[in-house]
């Protein structure tokens, strides 16, 4: 179904947000 694909998308966006947060702090 679409759930695994959606979960991968959420994980990807979470990782990107963490990277942006680290860049913003640094």
Secondary structure in CASP SS format (residue, H / E / C, confidence):
PFRMAT SS
TARGET T0000
AUTHOR 0000-0000-0000
METHOD secondary structure of the structure
MODEL  1
X C 1.00
X C 1.00
X H 1.00
X H 1.00
X H 1.00
X H 1.00
X H 1.00
X H 1.00
X H 1.00
X H 1.00
X H 1.00
X H 1.00
X H 1.00
X H 1.00
X H 1.00
X H 1.00
X H 1.00
X H 1.00
X H 1.00
X H 1.00
X H 1.00
X H 1.00
X H 1.00
X H 1.00
X H 1.00
X C 1.00
END
